[in-house]
Amino acid sequence: LLFTHHQQRGIEFPGGKVEISEQSKEAVIRELYEETGAIAKFIYYFAQYRIKTEHDEPFIKDVYFVEVSHLEYVDTYYETLGPCL
């Protein structure tokens, strides 16, 4: 299993939000790479769940299982300290 070390929340699965003009699967590839340097080999849609934000607006999260081909070192892991296996 591949985790990331978030600077404030600790060890967690990589994840994030879909950006404007981006599909969910594209966001998975981008977020995985940004937070861990991982290159996705196969991506399988697994589930979806809904949470409420501070403003009571529903927010939908997609969950994927991703097989990774390899990890690359990146200069910045954005909000994280990089990958944890």
C-alpha distances in whole Angstrom, upper triangle without the diagonal:
4,7,10,13,16,19,21,18,16,12,11,9,11,14,18,21,23,25,29,29,26,24,21,19,21,19,16,16,18,16,13,15,17,14,12,14,12,14,13,14,14,14,15,17,15,18,20,21,24,24,28,28,31,33,33,32,29,26,24,20,18,15,13,10,10,10,10,13,13,13,16,18,20,22,21,18,20,20,17,17,14,10,8,6
4,7,10,13,16,18,16,14,10,9,7,8,12,15,19,20,23,26,27,23,22,19,18,18,17,14,14,15,13,10,12,13,11,8,11,9,12,12,14,14,14,15,17,16,18,20,21,23,24,27,27,29,32,31,30,28,24,23,19,17,14,13,11,10,10,9,12,11,10,13,15,16,19,17,14,17,16,13,13,10,7,6,5
4,7,9,13,14,12,10,6,5,5,6,10,13,17,19,22,25,27,23,22,19,18,19,17,14,15,15,12,10,12,12,9,8,11,10,14,14,16,17,16,17,18,17,18,19,20,22,22,24,24,26,29,29,28,26,23,21,18,17,14,14,12,12,13,12,15,14,12,15,15,16,18,16,12,14,13,10,11,9,6,5,6
4,6,9,12,10,8,6,6,6,6,9,12,16,18,20,24,25,22,22,19,19,19,16,14,14,14,11,9,11,10,6,6,10,11,14,15,18,19,18,19,20,20,20,21,21,22,22,24,23,25,28,28,27,26,22,21,18,18,16,15,15,14,15,14,17,15,12,14,13,13,15,13,9,11,10,7,7,6,4,5,8
4,6,9,8,5,4,6,9,9,12,14,17,20,22,26,28,25,25,22,22,22,19,17,18,17,13,12,14,12,9,9,13,14,17,19,22,23,22,23,23,23,23,23,23,24,23,24,23,24,28,28,28,27,23,23,20,20,19,19,19,18,19,17,20,18,15,16,15,15,15,13,10,11,9,5,5,6,7,7,10
4,6,5,5,6,7,9,9,11,12,15,18,20,23,26,23,24,21,22,21,18,17,18,16,13,13,14,12,9,11,14,16,19,20,23,24,23,24,24,23,23,22,22,22,20,22,20,21,24,25,25,24,21,21,18,20,18,19,20,19,21,20,22,20,17,18,17,16,16,13,9,9,6,4,6,8,9,10,14
4,6,6,9,10,13,12,14,14,17,21,22,25,28,26,26,24,25,24,21,20,21,19,16,16,17,14,11,13,16,18,22,23,27,28,26,28,27,27,26,26,25,25,23,23,21,22,25,26,26,26,23,24,21,23,22,23,23,23,25,23,25,23,20,20,18,16,16,13,10,10,6,5,6,9,12,13,16
4,6,9,11,14,14,14,15,18,21,22,26,28,26,27,25,26,25,22,21,23,21,17,18,19,17,14,16,19,21,24,25,29,29,27,28,28,27,26,25,23,23,20,21,19,19,22,24,24,24,22,23,21,23,22,23,24,24,26,25,28,26,23,23,21,20,19,16,14,12,9,8,10,13,15,15,18
4,7,8,11,12,13,14,17,20,22,25,28,26,26,23,24,24,21,20,22,20,16,17,19,17,14,15,19,20,24,24,27,27,25,26,25,24,23,22,20,20,18,19,18,18,22,22,23,22,20,20,18,20,19,21,22,22,24,23,26,25,22,23,22,21,21,18,15,14,10,9,11,13,14,14,17
4,6,10,11,13,15,18,22,24,27,30,27,27,24,25,25,21,20,21,20,17,16,18,16,13,14,18,19,22,23,26,26,25,25,25,24,23,23,22,23,21,22,21,22,25,26,26,25,22,23,20,21,20,21,21,21,23,22,25,23,20,21,20,20,20,17,14,14,11,9,9,11,12,11,14
4,7,9,12,14,18,21,23,27,29,26,26,23,23,23,20,18,19,19,15,14,16,16,12,12,16,16,20,20,23,23,22,22,22,21,21,21,21,22,21,23,22,23,27,27,27,25,22,22,19,20,17,18,18,18,19,18,21,20,18,19,19,19,20,17,14,15,12,9,10,10,9,8,10
4,6,9,12,15,18,21,24,26,23,23,19,19,20,17,15,17,17,13,12,15,14,11,11,15,15,18,18,21,20,19,19,19,17,18,18,17,19,18,20,20,21,24,24,24,22,19,18,15,16,14,14,14,15,17,17,20,19,17,19,19,19,20,17,14,14,12,10,11,11,10,9,11
4,6,10,13,16,19,22,24,20,19,16,16,17,14,12,13,14,11,9,12,13,10,10,13,12,15,14,17,17,15,15,15,14,15,15,15,17,17,20,20,22,25,25,24,21,18,17,13,13,10,11,11,11,14,14,17,17,15,17,18,18,20,17,14,14,13,11,13,11,10,9,10
4,7,11,13,16,19,21,17,17,14,14,14,11,9,10,10,7,6,9,9,6,8,11,10,13,12,16,16,14,15,15,15,15,16,16,18,17,20,20,22,24,24,23,21,17,16,13,12,11,11,11,11,13,13,16,15,13,15,16,15,17,15,11,12,10,9,11,10,9,10,12
4,7,10,12,16,18,14,14,11,12,12,9,7,10,9,6,7,10,10,8,10,13,12,14,13,17,16,14,15,14,14,14,13,14,15,15,17,17,19,21,21,20,18,14,13,9,10,9,10,12,12,15,15,18,18,16,17,18,17,19,16,12,12,11,11,14,13,12,14,16
4,7,9,13,15,12,12,10,12,11,8,8,11,9,6,9,11,10,9,13,15,15,16,16,19,19,16,17,15,16,15,14,14,14,14,15,14,17,19,19,17,16,12,11,9,10,11,12,15,15,18,18,21,20,19,19,20,18,19,16,13,11,10,12,15,15,15,17,19
4,6,10,12,10,10,8,11,11,7,9,12,10,8,11,14,12,13,16,17,17,18,17,21,20,17,18,16,17,15,13,13,13,13,14,13,16,17,17,15,13,10,10,8,10,12,13,16,17,20,20,23,23,21,22,22,20,21,18,16,14,13,15,19,18,19,21,23
4,7,8,6,7,6,9,8,5,8,11,9,9,12,14,13,14,17,18,18,18,17,20,19,16,17,15,17,16,14,15,14,15,16,16,18,19,19,16,15,11,10,9,10,12,13,17,17,20,20,23,23,22,22,23,21,22,20,17,16,16,18,21,20,21,23,25
4,6,5,8,9,11,9,7,11,12,10,10,14,15,14,15,18,19,19,19,19,22,21,19,20,18,20,19,17,18,18,18,19,17,20,20,21,17,17,13,13,13,14,16,17,20,20,23,22,24,25,23,23,24,21,22,19,17,15,16,18,22,21,22,25,27
4,5,9,11,13,11,10,14,15,13,14,17,18,17,19,22,22,23,22,21,24,24,21,22,20,22,22,19,20,19,20,20,19,21,20,21,18,17,15,15,15,16,19,20,23,22,25,25,27,28,26,26,27,24,25,22,21,19,20,22,26,25,26,29,31
4,7,10,12,10,10,14,15,13,15,18,18,18,20,23,23,23,21,20,23,22,20,21,20,22,22,20,21,21,22,23,22,24,24,24,21,20,17,16,16,16,19,20,23,22,25,25,26,27,26,26,27,25,26,24,22,21,22,24,27,26,27,30,31
4,7,8,6,7,10,11,10,12,15,15,15,18,20,19,19,18,17,19,19,16,18,16,19,19,17,19,19,20,22,21,24,24,24,21,19,16,15,14,13,16,16,19,18,21,21,23,24,23,23,24,22,23,22,20,19,20,22,25,23,24,27,28
4,6,5,6,9,10,11,12,14,16,16,18,20,20,19,17,16,17,16,13,14,13,16,16,14,17,17,19,21,21,24,24,24,20,18,15,13,12,11,13,13,16,16,19,19,21,23,23,23,25,23,25,23,21,21,21,23,26,24,24,26,27
4,5,5,6,9,10,10,12,14,15,16,18,18,17,16,14,16,14,11,12,10,12,12,11,13,15,17,19,19,23,23,22,19,17,13,11,9,7,10,10,13,13,16,17,20,21,21,22,24,23,25,23,20,19,20,21,24,22,21,23,24
4,5,5,7,9,10,11,13,14,16,17,17,15,13,11,12,11,8,9,8,12,13,13,16,17,19,22,22,26,26,26,23,20,17,14,12,9,10,9,11,10,13,14,17,18,19,20,22,21,24,22,20,20,20,21,23,21,20,22,22
4,5,5,6,9,10,11,12,14,16,15,14,12,11,13,13,10,13,12,15,16,16,18,20,21,23,23,26,27,27,24,21,18,16,14,12,13,12,14,12,15,15,17,18,18,18,20,19,21,20,18,18,19,20,22,20,20,22,23
4,5,5,6,8,10,10,12,14,14,13,13,12,15,14,12,13,13,15,15,15,16,17,18,20,20,23,24,24,21,19,15,13,11,10,11,11,13,12,15,15,18,18,17,18,19,18,20,18,15,15,16,16,19,18,18,20,21
4,6,5,6,8,10,11,12,12,11,11,9,12,11,9,11,10,12,13,13,16,17,18,21,21,24,25,25,22,20,16,14,11,9,9,8,10,9,12,12,15,15,15,16,18,17,19,17,15,15,16,16,18,16,15,17,18
4,6,5,6,9,10,11,10,9,8,6,10,10,9,12,13,15,17,17,19,21,22,25,24,27,28,28,26,24,20,18,15,13,12,10,11,9,11,10,12,13,13,13,16,15,17,16,14,15,16,16,18,15,15,17,18
4,6,5,6,9,10,9,9,9,9,13,14,12,15,16,18,19,19,20,21,22,24,23,26,27,27,25,23,19,18,15,14,14,13,15,12,14,13,15,15,13,13,15,13,15,13,11,12,14,14,16,14,14,17,19
4,5,5,6,8,9,9,11,11,14,15,13,15,15,17,17,17,18,19,19,21,21,23,25,25,23,21,17,16,13,13,13,12,13,12,14,13,16,15,13,14,15,13,15,12,10,10,11,11,14,12,12,15,17
4,6,5,6,7,6,8,8,12,12,11,14,15,16,17,18,19,21,21,24,23,26,27,28,26,24,20,18,15,14,12,11,11,9,11,10,12,12,10,11,13,12,15,13,10,11,12,11,13,10,10,12,13
4,6,5,4,5,6,8,12,14,13,16,18,19,21,21,23,24,25,27,26,28,30,30,28,27,23,21,18,17,16,14,14,12,13,10,12,10,8,8,10,9,12,10,8,10,12,11,13,10,10,13,15
4,6,6,8,10,12,16,17,16,19,20,21,22,22,23,24,24,25,24,26,28,29,27,26,22,21,18,18,17,16,17,15,16,14,15,14,11,10,10,8,10,8,5,7,9,9,11,9,10,14,16
4,6,8,11,13,16,18,17,19,19,20,21,21,22,23,22,24,23,25,27,28,26,25,21,20,17,17,16,15,16,14,15,13,16,14,11,11,11,9,11,8,5,6,7,6,8,6,7,10,13
4,5,9,11,14,16,16,18,20,20,22,22,23,25,25,27,26,28,30,31,29,28,24,23,19,19,17,16,15,13,13,11,13,10,7,8,8,8,11,9,6,9,10,8,8,5,4,8,10
4,7,10,13,15,16,19,21,22,24,24,26,27,27,30,29,31,33,34,32,30,26,25,22,20,19,17,16,13,13,10,11,8,5,5,6,6,9,9,8,11,13,11,11,8,7,11,12
4,6,9,12,12,16,18,19,21,22,24,26,27,29,29,31,33,34,32,30,26,24,20,19,17,14,13,10,10,6,8,6,4,6,9,10,13,13,11,14,15,13,14,10,8,11,11
4,6,9,11,14,17,19,21,23,25,27,28,31,30,33,35,35,33,30,27,24,21,19,17,14,13,9,9,6,6,6,6,7,11,12,15,15,14,16,18,17,17,14,12,15,14
4,6,7,11,13,15,18,20,22,25,26,29,29,32,34,34,31,29,25,22,19,16,14,11,10,6,6,5,6,8,9,11,14,15,19,18,16,18,20,18,19,16,14,16,15
4,7,10,14,16,19,21,24,27,29,32,32,35,37,36,34,31,27,25,21,18,16,13,11,7,5,5,5,8,11,13,17,18,22,22,20,22,23,22,23,19,17,18,17
4,7,10,13,16,18,22,25,27,30,31,34,35,35,32,29,26,22,19,16,14,10,8,6,5,7,8,12,14,17,20,21,24,24,22,24,24,23,24,21,18,20,18
4,7,9,12,15,18,21,23,26,27,31,32,31,28,25,22,19,16,12,10,7,6,5,6,9,11,14,16,18,21,21,25,24,21,22,23,22,24,20,18,19,18
4,6,10,12,16,19,22,25,26,30,31,30,27,24,21,17,15,11,9,5,5,6,8,12,14,17,19,21,24,25,28,26,24,25,25,24,26,23,20,21,20
4,6,9,12,16,18,22,23,27,28,26,24,20,18,14,11,8,6,5,6,9,12,15,18,20,21,24,26,26,29,27,24,25,24,24,26,24,22,22,22
4,7,11,14,17,21,23,26,27,25,23,20,17,14,11,8,5,5,6,10,13,16,19,21,22,25,27,27,30,28,25,25,25,24,26,24,22,22,21
4,7,11,14,17,19,23,24,22,20,16,14,11,9,6,5,7,9,13,16,19,22,24,25,27,29,29,32,29,26,26,25,24,27,25,23,23,23
4,7,10,14,16,20,21,18,16,13,11,7,6,4,6,9,12,15,19,21,24,26,26,28,30,29,31,29,25,25,24,24,27,25,24,24,24
4,7,10,13,17,18,15,14,10,8,6,5,7,8,12,15,18,21,23,27,28,28,30,31,30,32,29,26,25,23,24,27,26,25,25,25
4,7,10,13,14,12,10,6,6,4,6,9,11,15,18,21,24,26,30,31,30,32,33,32,33,30,27,25,23,24,27,27,26,27,28
4,7,10,11,9,8,6,5,6,8,11,13,17,20,22,26,27,31,32,31,32,33,31,32,29,26,24,21,23,26,26,26,26,27
4,7,8,5,5,4,6,9,11,14,17,20,23,26,29,31,34,35,33,34,35,33,34,30,27,25,22,24,27,28,28,29,30
4,5,5,5,6,7,10,12,16,18,22,25,26,30,31,34,34,33,33,33,31,32,28,25,23,20,22,26,27,27,28,30
4,6,7,10,11,14,16,19,22,25,28,30,33,34,37,37,35,36,35,33,33,29,26,24,21,23,27,28,29,30,32
4,6,9,11,14,17,20,23,26,30,31,35,36,39,39,37,38,37,35,35,31,29,26,23,26,29,31,32,33,35
4,6,9,13,15,19,22,25,28,31,34,35,39,39,37,38,38,36,37,33,30,27,25,27,31,32,32,33,35
4,6,10,13,17,20,23,27,28,32,33,37,37,36,36,37,34,35,31,29,26,24,26,30,31,31,32,34
4,7,10,13,16,20,23,25,29,30,34,35,34,35,35,33,34,31,28,26,24,26,29,29,30,30,32
4,7,10,13,17,20,22,26,27,30,31,30,31,32,30,31,27,24,22,21,22,26,26,26,27,29
4,7,10,13,17,19,23,24,28,29,28,29,30,29,30,27,24,23,21,22,26,25,25,26,27
4,7,10,13,15,19,21,24,25,25,26,27,26,28,25,21,20,19,20,23,22,21,22,23
4,7,10,12,16,18,21,23,23,25,26,25,27,25,22,21,20,20,23,22,21,22,22
4,7,10,13,15,19,20,21,23,25,24,27,24,21,21,20,19,22,20,19,19,19
4,6,10,12,16,17,18,20,23,23,25,23,20,21,20,20,22,19,17,18,17
4,7,10,13,15,16,19,22,22,25,24,21,22,21,20,22,19,16,16,15
4,6,10,12,13,16,19,19,23,21,18,20,20,19,20,17,14,15,14
4,7,9,11,15,18,19,23,22,20,22,22,20,21,18,15,15,13
4,6,8,11,14,16,19,19,17,20,21,18,19,15,12,13,12
4,7,10,14,16,19,20,18,21,23,21,20,17,14,15,14
4,7,10,13,16,17,16,19,21,18,18,14,12,13,12
4,7,9,13,14,12,16,18,15,14,10,9,11,11
4,6,10,11,11,15,17,15,14,11,10,13,14
4,7,9,9,13,15,13,12,9,10,13,14
4,6,7,10,13,12,11,9,11,14,16
4,7,9,12,12,11,10,13,16,19
4,5,9,8,8,8,11,15,18
4,6,5,6,6,9,12,15
4,6,8,9,12,15,18
4,7,9,12,14,18
4,5,8,10,14
4,7,9,13
4,7,10
4,7
4
